[in-house]
Amino acid sequence: MGTVVSFDVRGGEPEAVRTALEEAIAGLHRVDEVFSTYREDSQVSRLARGEVTVEQCDPEVAEVLALGAEAERLSNGWFSTRYEGRIDPTGIVKGWAVERAARHLAATGAEGVSVNGGGDVQMYGMPGPHRPWRVGIADPLFPGGLAAVVSAAGARELAVATSGTAERGAHIVDPRTGRSAVTDLVAVTVVGPRLTWADAWATAAFAMGSRQAPAWLESLPDVEALLITTGSEVRCTGGLAAHLG
């Protein structure tokens, strides 16, 4: 998927964890084979060209496209699984795939699981007694610095996803225009139980900009966020403080 995925698994029966890790890695490679828009032979590329139908693809294709359609509905069109008129589920498939890999590892009975896909993280359990998972949010305006630290204390599952221009430039598209989103934000970090949605909401909120995004994010259940503007202003949803530490 054009990114690096790292795994941190604590506890559990070693052989079961090792097997599950191999399966999770194989699953991520399979996701790339099926969903990559850069592979001419991927199912999504063939679907976009009209060579196959959704029904002829792996069941996961229909699942991801349905999730994307729900994200588009809940974001009032600020999230989309289409680009230049073609099917492109890139904006939701990475979060979905990383979350699925983490859940598969957690099912082995591991005490703590953290899977990081290009800076977006899905966490389950705890890495040790009374030690919650913690995720640093990079400051997009001051390289090497942290804007905040998110703690998973008290949460059985938690995800952190960031969308912005610091790492990859202006890559987020405004679905209304089909061009790079013109926004006063440099980064949006979303915290919630599932990475599938956290990643999609971060993307949609970034495209919205700071005038619309905060109120919309506040309306979503179990979602908190941190937004940083081009003018170095930091805005947070009302419940974010409970996740910091």
Secondary structure, 3 states (H helix, E strand, C coil): CCCCEEEEEECCCHHHHHHHHHHHHHHHHHHHHHHCCCCCCCHHHHHHCCCCCHHHCCHHHHHHHHHHHHHHHHCCCCCCCEECCEECCHHHHHHHHHHHHHHHHHCCCCCEEEEEECCEEEEEECCECCECCEEEEECCCCCCCEEEEEECCCCCEEEEEEEECCCCCCCCEECCCCEECCCCEEEEEEEECCHHHHHHHHHHHHHHCCCCHHHHHHHCCCCEEEEEECCCCEEECCCHHHHEC
